[in-house]
C-alpha cells in the first residue's frame, strides 16, 4: 500500500513544474533542455514512433510523418521524434521550384498528386515543402526577345501553362507574343533557341513543309515568302536553298525556268516539265510552282570564236561562230571531247622542233569551238565524220572545227638515226627544209662505214587543188619512208664500190645513188620526186663518214695522218724560206736606220756641248754675286736678331721679377689672414668653453642649493665627531712610521705629579 509502481521501458517528458525526486527505478535520460522554438518559414519534420492520437484528435500511425510549422514553440512527445528541421525555400522572380511527390498527397494548391508525379511551384516568395514532397531543383526562366523563340518538345502528354493540350513528342515554339519570360514545365524539354528569320525588300525564301494557321504541318507543300518580313521557322519547317536574293537580270541576262506543276505564267498556261526563259532587264521572284534551272548570259564571241550548241529536243549539234549568242530554252552548250594527244598538241606552239614550247597551260573550255592557227608553210587535214570527207587547210589560216570534225594526227619518225613515232604533230610543214639521218653501209671490199647524211626536201602542191593536197597526207610518216627509201638506194650503190673508190668519190657516188643519171645527157639529176605524196628531195649532203670496223678506222687514220704530215712539212719549208727572206730585209733596214741615228746623235751632242759651256759661264758669274749678297744679308739678319733677343730677355726678366714679387705678396697676405682667423677661432673657442663651464658650474650650484653644499661641507667633521663620541674618545691622532712624533713631553700637564 503506497508502493510506487514502475513502468518498465516507458519514458515520460516533464515540462515546467515543482522540483521532484526520482523514485527508485527511475533514471534521468537527458538533462533539462530548452524547448525548441520554430521561427517563421521553418518547420520541424516529425515522425511517429508508435500509434497515438494527438491533441487535435488526429490518429497517428507509427511511421507517419508531418510538419510542425512555425512560428511557435514545440513541446515534444514520447510518441514522436524530430526527424529534421526544414527551412523554407525562397522562390525568386522568373524562377520556379521543381517538386516530386514521394507519396500520394495534395499539394499547397489543393491539387491531388500521385507518387512520383512532378510539378512546378511558380509563386514567388517562401515555400515550405511538405513531408510528402521532394525538391528536385530550381528552374530558371528563359527571357525571350523579339528575335528569339524557344523550341520545346513534350516528353509526355500534358496541358501546358497556356491551357493547350500537348501530346508526347509534339514540338512547338514559344515566342515573345506568348510571354516575355518562360519557365520550362516538367514535361517539356528545350531543344534549342530559334533565331528569327528576316527578309529585306530584295530577298525571298521558300518554306518547305509549312505550318498552317491551325498549327498542323502541311507535308510536301511549299510556301513563298517575300520581304520585307520577319518570322520564326516552326518545328518541321525548313528553308529551301536558304534566303535568296531577288533575281536582277541585266539586258544580256536571262533565267531558264521549268514548271514543277501546272501554272499560269503571264497569259500562258504551263504544264509540268515545260521550259521557258525570262529575259532582262527586270526583277524576278519565282513562284513555288516554277523552278529556276540556271542563270544564262549572252555569250560574247569574236568573229574567230564560237560555241557548240545542242538542241535537246532533236539532239542536233551545231556550231555558232562570229557573234554573241543567247541560248534558247531548248538549247544547251555541248562539250566537244578531243583525244588527249590532240588536246596536248593544241596547247603547243607548232614548229619543226619536237620540243615545242607550251603556248597555253590552261584547260580548254570544251564548249567553245576548237580553233587552231595553221603556221606559214604548213598544212592541216581535217576529217568530217558525218560527211565522211576531209579538207586540207594551208597556212597561214585559222581552223575552226565543226562538231563532227577532227584533226588528222601525224606520227612521224625523228632523231638521228630515225626512230618511229618520235614526233606527233597536227600541222605538216611543206618545206623547204632538211632532215638528218645516220645509216651504216658496207663496201665491196667489206668495209663497214657509218654515214651521216642531210637531205633537203619540200612538198610541191597547189593549195587550190584539194585532190592534190590530199596526197601529202597519204603517207602518215613521210619522214620514215623517205629515210628508208634513200638509205636503201645508198646501201645498194655503196655495196658495189670499193672502199678506196668510195673514199675518193663519196659525194658523187651518193648523189648518183639518190638522184640517178639522166640517160640522155649522162649528168646527175637535180632532184628526186615521190609521186605518192609529191615530196621532192633536192640535195644531199654528207656530214660525216666514219668506219665501223676498228682496222679500217686505224688505216684511214694513218693515211690521214701521213697526208697531214706531208702537208705540214711542205708548209713549214715554205714558211721557213719566207721567214729568212723577211729577216734579211729587216736586217738591211735596221743597219741603214742605225747609221742615220748615229749621225743625228753626233749633231745633238755638238749642240749639247755648246749649251753646257754657256751654262757654266753664267753659273760661275751668278754664284759669286749671290754669295756676296747672301753674306751681307746674313750679317744684317744676325745683328737684328741679337738686338731683338736682348730686348726680349730684358722684358722677360722684368715680367718674371714682377710675377715673383706679386706672388710673395699674395702668399704672405694669405698666411696673415689664415693665422688671424685661426687665432680668432681659438679665442672664440676658449671663450665659449669658459662660458660653458661657468654656466655649468652655476647650473650645478643652483641645482644643489646652498643648504646642500653646506651639509656636504659639514658632513665629514660631524661624522668624525660622532664616531669619536661613540667610541668614548676625547681626542685622537693618527700617524704613520714615516713621520715620528716626539711624545716625551706630550703628557706634561696632563698627568699630575706623583
Secondary structure, DSSP 4 states (H G I P E B T S, - for coil): --PPPP-TT------S-S--PPPTT----S---PPEEEPTTEEEEEEESS-EE-TTS-EE-TT-EEEEESSEEE---TTEEEEEEEEPEEEPTTEEEEEEESSSEE-TTS-EE-TT-EEEE---EEE---TTEEEEEEEEPEEP-TTEEEEEEESS-EE-TTS-EE-TT-EEEE-TTT-SEEPPPTTEEEEEEEEPEEE-TTEEEEEES-B-TTS-B-TT-EEEEESSEEE---TT-EEEEEEEE-EEE-TTEEEEEEESS-EEETTEEE-TT-EEEEESSEEE---TTEEEEEEEE-B---TT-EEEEEETTT--EEEEESS-B---TTEEE-PPP--HHHHHHHHBPP-SSSSPPBS--SPP-TTBPPEEEEPTTEEEEEEETTTTEEEEEESSEEEE--TTEEEPPEEEEETTTTEEEEEEESSEE-EEEEEEEEEEEE-TT--EEEEEEEEEEEE---TT-HHHHGGGGSSTTHHHHHHHHHHHHHHHHHTTS-HHHHHHSHHHHHHHHHH-B-TTT-PBPS-EEETTTTEEEEEEEEEEEEESSHHHHHHHHHHHHHHHHHHHHHHHHHHHHHHHHHHHHHHHHHHHHHHHHHHHHHHHHHHHHHHHHHHHHHHHHHHHHHHHHHHHHHHHHHHHHHHHHHHHHHHHHHHHHHHHHHHHHHHHHHHHHHHHHHHHHHHHHHHHHHHHHHHHHHHHHHHH-HHHHHHHHHHHHHHHHHHHHHHT-S------TTS----TTTTBTTB---
